[in-house]
Amino acid sequence: MSVAALSQRLPRSLDERMELEGIIRADASFEEYLLFEEQCQYRVEYSNHQIVAQNMPTDTHELIVMKTGWILNNLFYDQPNFRIYGSNLGIYIQTAGVHYKPDAVVLVEEPQFVFHKVKKRTFRSVANPYAVVEVFSDSTIHYDQTEKLPNYKLCPSLQYILYVHQHTPLVTVYTRTPKPNQWLSEDFTRLESAIPFADKEISLEKLYHQVVFSERPPHPAR
């Protein structure tokens, strides 16, 4: 399928996307996704053989994302092997055949790039994330929890997965155990709590600084 044909099913411009609500999906090959993503004006991912177009983020979502990046950069400022990236860094998980763009990514070594060649073009992804952070949106929480989480766990380099709610102080941390396929999860709900992370601590109070919480419960949107 050509990019033009995909554009009949998925909006390509930011203005067109903002007129639509919720997640939009279209069946596509990985190569078709890469070509479409290159021309798309907003964030799209590839999951379960589909291009996934997410909804536009809220102001609160973006505030938490920026706080997360600021906190991580400060925590590891004196440790040059730790590198903090935003959502423009594509993560490729070969065993699952997916390509995600988390809200924040942590690497602890040189990036291991994967090169994808499509129609004389070369696209680049990273295959060795140490940690990923996802800030939930109303329209993506179900997708993040039921689809992306199992695929993230298949990434051999990944040691931490942080899921952050935006309507209530709640962070769920998944930590890989010495057994590669075994993960522990823990919820942090108190602003005075500190999240253990790579021999450091992430303060919930700093993470949620200036965030005004709504009354919405943290339940998956379906």
N, C-alpha and C positions, 0 to 999 in steps of 0.2 A: 504494500500500500504506500502511496506517495504521501509526502507531507501535505500536499494540497488536499488529498482525500481525507487525511486525518483532521485537517482543519475544518472539514464539514461536520465533524463529530465533536471536536474540542476547540474551544476558543484559543486563538493564538495571541491576541493582543491583551494587554492588561485591562483596557476599557471593557472589552467584551467579557472578560472573566468576572469583572466586578458587578456585572449585571446578573450573574447567576449565583445561586447559593448552593452550599453543600459540596461534597466530593463528586467529581465527574470522572468517569472511567471510559476507556476505549481499548478494545483488544488490539494488540500490536506485537510485532517482534521486537527484540531488544534493539536491533539495528534501526528500526523505524522510530523507536523512542528516542534514540540518540540524535537522529536527524531532526525530529520534531522539537526536542528540548533545546537544540541550538538556536532555533528561531523563535522560541516561546518567550514571552515577556514576563512570565511569572514562574514560580517554582512548580515543577512536576517531578514525579518519581516513577519508577518502574517496579511493579510488584505483581506476582502471580500472572504473568504474561499480559499485563495491562498497563497502559499509561494512566497514572493517577494524578488528576489535577485537584489540588487542595484549594480550600476556600481562602479568601484574603484574611490575614491575621488581624486581631484586634489590637488596640493601643496597649492594653494590659499585657497581651502576649508579647509584644515587641519590647515593652519595658522589662519584663522578666528575662527575656532573651539577652538583652544588653547587660542586665545585672549579672547574669550567669557568666557571660564572657569576661566581664570586669573582675568578678571574684576569682575565676580560674586563672586569669592572667596574673593577678596579685599573688595568689597562692604559690604559683610556680615561677615567679619572676626571676629568681636566682637559680633556677634549674633549667638550663638551656635545652636539655633533652626533651622537656615537656613543651609541646606546641599546641596552641589553642586556635581553632578555626571556627568559622561561622557556617551558615547553611549553603554557601556556594561550593563547598567541598563535597563532591559526590563520593559516596561509599559503595563499593561493589562487593557483594557477597556471592562468590562464585557458586558455592554449593546450593544456594537458594535461587540463583539466577535473578537477583534483585539489585536495584540501584536506588539508594536512599540519600536524602539530604537532611540530616538531623539539624536541629537548631544550633547545636554546638558539638564540636568534635575535639577530642584530645588524642594526640599522638605522643608516644614516648621514645620514638626512634625515627630514623629517616623514613619518609613516606615510601611505601612499596607501591609503585604505580602499576596499574594495569592499563594497557593500551588497546583500544578497540578500533579496528580499521573498517570503515564503511564507505564504499564508493570513493576511494582515493582520499578519504578524510580520516584523520586520526583523532580519537577522543581519549581523554585520560581520566582515570578514576583512581582512588586510593583503596587498598585492600587490607590495611593493618591498623584500624582504629583501636585505641586503648579504652576509650570511653565515649559514649554518646549521650546527649541530653535532648529530650523532646519536651516541649511545653505544650500541654494539651490545649486544643481548641474544641469548641462544642461539636463541630462537624467531623473532627479527626480522632477523637478519643477512642472510638470503637475500632477504627482502622489501626491506630497505634498499639492498642492493647491486644487485639486478637490476630492481627496479620503481621505487623512489623516486629513485635516482640519475639515470636518464635523464630523469625528469620534472623533477627539480630543475634540470638543465642547460638546460631550456627556459625557465626564469624569466629574463627579460632583465636584471633588476637584480642578480642573484646573482653574486658575484665569488669567494666561497670556500665550499667544502663540506668540513667536517671530519668524518671517521668515526673514532670512538675505540673501541678494543677494551677489554674489561674483564678478560679473563683473562690478558692478556700486554701488555707495553708496546709498543703499536703504534698509531700514528695515521696515517691516510692523508688527505692534503690535496689537494683538487682546486682548482686555480686557473684562472680564466678568463684567456685570453690576449687581446691586442688584437683578434684575430679572434674575433668573438662566439660562434661555434659550436665553437671550439677550446679544449680544456681540457688542462692539464698535471696529472699526478698524481705525488705523491712520498710515500714511506713513511718514517716516523721511528720507530726501534725502540730507540734508546739513551736511557736516562734523562737523560744529560748533554746530550742534543740540545735545540735550540731551534727552534721552528717559526716561520718568517717569516710574519707576518700583519699586513697593513695597516700596513707600516712599523714594526711592533713585533715582539716575539718572545714566543712562548708556551713556557714551560719544561715539558718533559715530567716533570721531577722534581717540580715543584709540582703538575702535573695529576694525577699518580699518587701523591701524598703520602698515606701511611697505607693504600694499597691493597695487599691481600695477594693475590698472583697464584696462580691454580690451574694445574694441569698441562694444562688443555684447550687444544688447538691452535685458532688463529683460523680455522677453516673454516666455510663457510656451513652453517646448519642447513636441511634440506630436509624 
